[in-house]
Amino acid sequence: MSDDFDTFVESLQNQIFDETKEAFGEAGFQRWRKPLYRGRLKNPDVHARITGKCGDTMEIFLTFENDRIKEASYITDGCGSSTVCGSFATEMAIGKNPDEISAITGEAVLKRIGRFPKEDEHCAFLVAETLQEALKLYFENYAKNIKNMKG
């Protein structure tokens, strides 16, 4: 009985993996299995949080050094597609300056992933919107700090 169950579980897992590889491609599948940059940064310079129309919430954490993103991470309460998009978008942001961050759009995230389910493309746009919101908040905080320094 145990062998039959183990065989069933292994078969089911292989089927899920095959379907996920088909949906996300190899790169997306690997991020689905082992997402990079997931989690909260301890002391971010900025944090943004947006809940999309689908109900998924994406949060982005950024630290800057010498006008470039030194660290980036994300968390989401969304589906595997949100996780894959969050992982790729934060990777794309690391080392970039603010102008380069502005080029990280939903389309750019989808292009970087390669293959992605059409019905889940909104996840890429949610993470890009959250990243842009973090950048906006960073500049707002920077402007406030400059104003406070001047008196």
Phi, psi and omega in degrees: 000316180297320178297320178296318179294314178300319178296318178298313181297315179298318179296317179295317179298317178298321178296316179297316179298315180298317180294322179291319176298320179296320182286317188256349188076174184295315182297314179295322178299316180297322178288329176295319180287316184223080181296137175264152174067019179274135178127170180272137169284145184293313182228070182289152173287332180207151179218133177232149181219127178224137173256124182280172179300334181283348181099349177286142175249134178241136175235137179238137178237132182226142167238143182246150172209127181053045177063025176226154177286119178275316180224147176215142175210172182212160165221154178212150172259011184273191185284181177301327178295321176296321179297314180298314180296318178299319181295314181291319182295318180292323176298317180297331184281330185298130179087356183269152172269171183305320179297319180291327178296323180301336180277356179273094181254173174303318179298319180295320178296314179298320179297318180295321180292319180104273179255138182204143180297129181306317184291348180249007182301334179302336179296322179294322180288326177295314181292322178295318178298320180293320177298317179294324176296319177299318179297317178299315179296323178300313180293323177297316178295320179298315180297319178297318180296319178297315180298318180292327179291327181280343176099000000 
